[in-house]
Amino acid sequence: MRLNFFIILLTLSLGACSSMGHKYHHKTDVTQEVVNYSTTNTELQGVLFKPENKVSKGGILVVHEWYGLNAYAKKRAEKLAKMGYTTFAVDMYGKGKLAKHPKTAKKFMQASLKDPKELKRKFEAAIKVITHQGGVDKNKIVSIGYCFGGGISLNMARAGFDLLGVASFHGSLRTDNPVKKGDIKGKVLVANGGADPMVPAKDVTAFVKEMHEAEVDFKFLNFKGVQHSFTVKGADKKGEKYGLPMAYNKRADKQSWHALIMFLTDVF
């Protein structure tokens, strides 16, 4: 079997992706709906975005950063909905749990990660929400995530959820349970900051090895010199305020977004 994977090391002087997205710029109006849903243990609240013309290209879950379901995740979900996808900005913490300070965000994240079974139930509940929408095929779901959400998306694929694809942006790559051949059926896209200390080189090496040995169809974008949260405008200010190694990078944001659009066009 021929293994299909790509590892791309990108310096910010490259402009190869600068024109990739032009033909994808057609946008449609969307409807927005706050959705209350739950597991047996947790009350959750997400936001559903649908193309107003009700013709959907597919279903996409958007998983938030460690702060919780804030405006950033919703904005990304809405942006994809304007391109014709049905999207659901999911809640992985619980209704009303939204952090402003990194210390609170860390507590929320750690609490959620302590219960892997409940994490899976929350993810499964989100899948039920989006697959109950008209025009969304239950067998054609993609999960994308940022920071904490990127790690969640990858781990849900590792856990056996039948996803067409997963995409992670500046997310954790580490796992104590590497997948085996056949565990991940969908495609994988990872966009990583090459200078992100939250994702050390050893984790990158281990992840690439894991994907390679499991024969996963994956693409890994590693942006040289780029730090954590490179897709988040305003990350610089937060980084300076709280002493965190994070900074927005316009070029990396743009190139990784175009890579995502091409990825979605491919998997759907």
C-alpha positions as CSV (number, residue, x, y, z in Angstrom):
1,M,0.0,0.0,0.0
2,R,1.3,3.4,-1.0
3,L,1.3,5.8,1.9
4,N,-0.1,9.2,1.1
5,F,1.2,11.9,3.3
6,F,2.9,15.3,3.1
7,I,5.2,17.1,5.5
8,I,5.7,20.7,4.5
9,L,8.2,23.0,6.2
10,L,7.2,26.6,5.5
11,T,9.1,29.8,5.9
12,L,7.1,33.0,5.9
13,S,8.9,34.2,2.8
14,L,7.0,31.7,0.7
15,G,4.0,33.0,-1.1
16,A,2.9,29.7,-2.6
17,C,-0.5,29.8,-0.9
18,S,-1.2,33.5,-1.6
19,S,-3.6,32.9,-4.4
20,M,-5.1,29.5,-3.5
21,G,-8.4,30.7,-2.1
22,H,-9.6,33.0,-4.9
23,K,-12.1,30.5,-6.4
24,Y,-13.5,29.8,-3.0
25,H,-14.5,33.3,-2.2
26,H,-18.2,32.9,-3.1
27,K,-20.2,33.5,0.1
28,T,-23.8,32.9,1.0
29,D,-25.9,34.3,3.9
30,V,-26.2,32.1,6.9
31,T,-28.7,31.5,9.7
32,Q,-27.4,31.3,13.3
33,E,-29.0,29.4,16.2
34,V,-28.0,28.9,19.8
35,V,-28.4,25.2,20.6
36,N,-28.8,23.8,24.1
37,Y,-27.9,20.2,24.3
38,S,-26.4,17.8,26.9
39,T,-24.8,14.6,27.9
40,T,-26.1,12.7,30.9
41,N,-23.7,14.7,33.1
42,T,-23.2,18.1,31.4
43,E,-25.4,20.9,30.1
44,L,-23.9,22.3,27.0
45,Q,-24.6,25.2,24.7
46,G,-23.2,25.6,21.1
47,V,-24.0,27.7,18.1
48,L,-25.2,26.3,14.8
49,F,-24.6,28.0,11.5
50,K,-26.4,27.0,8.3
51,P,-26.3,28.3,4.7
52,E,-29.5,30.3,4.2
53,N,-30.3,28.5,1.0
54,K,-30.2,25.2,3.0
55,V,-27.9,23.5,0.5
56,S,-25.0,22.2,2.5
57,K,-21.7,21.0,1.3
58,G,-21.2,19.0,4.5
59,G,-21.1,19.2,8.3
60,I,-18.2,20.6,10.2
61,L,-17.7,20.7,14.0
62,V,-15.5,23.6,15.2
63,V,-13.9,23.0,18.6
64,H,-12.8,26.0,20.7
65,E,-9.5,27.0,22.3
66,W,-8.8,26.4,26.0
67,Y,-10.8,29.6,26.8
68,G,-14.1,27.9,25.9
69,L,-16.6,28.6,23.3
70,N,-15.8,32.3,22.6
71,A,-16.3,34.6,19.7
72,Y,-13.2,33.3,17.9
73,A,-14.6,29.8,17.4
74,K,-18.0,31.1,16.4
75,K,-16.4,33.5,13.9
76,R,-14.5,30.6,12.2
77,A,-17.6,28.5,12.2
78,E,-19.6,31.3,10.6
79,K,-16.9,31.9,8.0
80,L,-17.1,28.3,6.9
81,A,-20.9,28.4,6.8
82,K,-20.7,31.3,4.4
83,M,-18.8,29.0,2.1
84,G,-21.7,26.6,2.1
85,Y,-21.0,24.2,5.0
86,T,-23.3,23.5,8.0
87,T,-21.1,24.2,11.0
88,F,-21.5,23.7,14.7
89,A,-19.4,25.7,17.2
90,V,-19.3,23.1,19.9
91,D,-19.1,23.4,23.7
92,M,-16.6,21.0,25.4
93,Y,-16.7,22.6,28.9
94,G,-20.3,23.2,29.8
95,K,-22.9,25.9,29.4
96,G,-21.5,29.3,30.6
97,K,-17.9,28.1,31.2
98,L,-16.0,30.8,29.4
99,A,-12.6,32.0,30.6
100,K,-10.9,35.3,30.2
101,H,-7.7,34.6,32.1
102,P,-5.3,31.8,31.1
103,K,-5.3,30.5,34.7
104,T,-9.1,29.9,34.5
105,A,-8.8,28.5,31.0
106,K,-6.1,26.0,32.2
107,K,-8.5,24.9,35.0
108,F,-11.3,24.3,32.6
109,M,-9.1,22.4,30.2
110,Q,-7.5,20.2,32.9
111,A,-10.9,19.4,34.4
112,S,-12.3,18.4,31.0
113,L,-9.2,16.2,30.1
114,K,-9.5,14.4,33.4
115,D,-12.6,12.6,32.2
116,P,-11.9,11.2,28.7
117,K,-15.2,9.3,28.7
118,E,-17.2,12.4,29.3
119,L,-15.2,14.2,26.6
120,K,-16.2,11.5,24.1
121,R,-19.8,11.9,25.2
122,K,-19.7,15.6,24.7
123,F,-18.2,15.1,21.2
124,E,-20.8,12.5,20.4
125,A,-23.6,14.9,21.5
126,A,-22.2,17.5,19.2
127,I,-22.2,15.1,16.3
128,K,-25.9,14.3,17.0
129,V,-26.8,18.0,16.9
130,I,-25.2,18.6,13.5
131,T,-26.4,15.3,11.9
132,H,-30.0,16.1,12.8
133,Q,-29.8,19.1,10.5
134,G,-31.4,18.6,7.1
135,G,-28.9,18.0,4.3
136,V,-26.1,16.8,6.5
137,D,-25.0,13.2,6.0
138,K,-24.1,11.5,9.3
139,N,-21.3,9.7,7.5
140,K,-19.7,12.9,6.2
141,I,-18.6,14.9,9.2
142,V,-15.3,16.8,9.7
143,S,-13.9,18.2,13.0
144,I,-11.6,21.1,13.1
145,G,-10.1,22.8,16.2
146,Y,-7.8,25.4,17.6
147,C,-5.3,25.0,20.4
148,F,-7.2,22.7,22.9
149,G,-9.8,22.1,20.1
150,G,-7.1,20.9,17.7
151,G,-6.0,18.3,20.2
152,I,-9.6,17.3,20.9
153,S,-10.3,16.8,17.2
154,L,-7.2,14.6,16.7
155,N,-8.0,12.6,19.8
156,M,-11.6,12.0,18.8
157,A,-10.3,10.6,15.5
158,R,-7.8,8.5,17.4
159,A,-10.7,7.3,19.7
160,G,-12.5,5.8,16.7
161,F,-15.1,8.4,15.7
162,D,-15.9,7.9,12.0
163,L,-14.9,11.3,10.7
164,L,-14.1,12.2,7.0
165,G,-11.3,14.4,8.3
166,V,-9.9,16.3,11.1
167,A,-7.9,19.6,11.1
168,S,-5.8,21.0,13.9
169,F,-4.4,24.5,14.2
170,H,-1.7,25.1,16.8
171,G,-3.1,22.1,18.7
172,S,-1.5,19.5,21.0
173,L,-0.1,16.5,19.1
174,R,0.8,14.4,22.1
175,T,-1.0,11.1,22.9
176,D,-0.4,8.2,25.3
177,N,-2.3,5.9,22.9
178,P,-0.8,6.0,19.4
179,V,-3.2,4.8,16.7
180,K,-2.7,1.6,14.7
181,K,-3.4,1.0,11.1
182,G,-7.0,1.4,10.3
183,D,-7.9,3.4,13.5
184,I,-8.1,6.7,11.7
185,K,-10.2,6.3,8.5
186,G,-10.4,10.0,7.5
187,K,-7.7,12.4,6.4
188,V,-5.7,14.6,8.7
189,L,-4.5,18.2,8.4
190,V,-2.2,19.8,11.0
191,A,-0.9,23.4,10.9
192,N,1.7,24.0,13.5
193,G,4.0,26.8,14.6
194,G,7.6,25.8,14.3
195,A,8.6,28.0,17.2
196,D,5.7,26.9,19.5
197,P,7.1,25.6,22.8
198,M,3.7,24.2,23.7
199,V,4.2,21.7,20.9
200,P,7.9,20.6,21.3
201,A,9.9,19.1,18.5
202,K,9.7,15.6,20.2
203,D,5.9,15.7,20.0
204,V,6.1,16.6,16.3
205,T,8.5,13.8,15.6
206,A,6.3,11.3,17.5
207,F,3.1,12.5,15.8
208,V,4.6,12.1,12.3
209,K,5.9,8.7,13.2
210,E,2.5,7.7,14.6
211,M,0.7,8.8,11.4
212,H,3.2,7.2,9.1
213,E,3.2,3.9,10.9
214,A,-0.7,3.9,11.0
215,E,-0.7,4.7,7.2
216,V,-2.9,7.8,7.8
217,D,-3.4,10.1,4.9
218,F,-2.1,13.3,6.4
219,K,-0.6,16.7,5.7
220,F,1.6,18.5,8.2
221,L,2.3,22.2,7.8
222,N,5.1,23.5,10.1
223,F,5.5,27.2,9.9
224,K,9.1,28.2,10.7
225,G,9.6,30.8,13.4
226,V,5.8,31.0,14.2
227,Q,4.5,30.8,17.7
228,H,1.4,29.5,19.4
229,S,-2.1,30.9,18.5
230,F,-0.8,32.1,15.1
231,T,-4.4,32.2,13.7
232,V,-5.8,34.4,16.5
233,K,-5.7,38.2,16.0
234,G,-4.9,39.8,19.3
235,A,-2.8,36.8,20.5
236,D,0.3,39.2,20.7
237,K,-1.4,41.3,23.3
238,K,-2.5,38.4,25.4
239,G,0.9,36.9,25.1
240,E,2.6,40.1,26.3
241,K,0.0,40.6,29.1
242,Y,0.3,37.1,30.6
243,G,3.9,36.2,29.6
244,L,2.8,33.5,27.1
245,P,4.7,32.5,23.9
246,M,1.9,33.3,21.5
247,A,1.6,35.7,18.6
248,Y,-0.7,36.2,15.6
249,N,1.0,35.7,12.2
250,K,-0.9,36.9,9.2
251,R,0.9,34.8,6.6
252,A,0.7,31.6,8.6
253,D,-3.0,32.3,9.3
254,K,-3.7,32.9,5.6
255,Q,-1.8,29.9,4.3
256,S,-3.2,27.5,6.9
257,W,-6.8,28.7,6.1
258,H,-6.3,28.2,2.4
259,A,-4.9,24.7,3.2
260,L,-8.1,24.0,5.2
261,I,-10.3,25.1,2.3
262,M,-8.5,22.8,-0.1
263,F,-8.6,20.0,2.5
264,L,-12.4,20.4,2.9
265,T,-12.9,20.5,-0.9
266,D,-10.9,17.2,-1.1
267,V,-12.6,15.3,1.7
268,F,-16.2,16.3,0.8
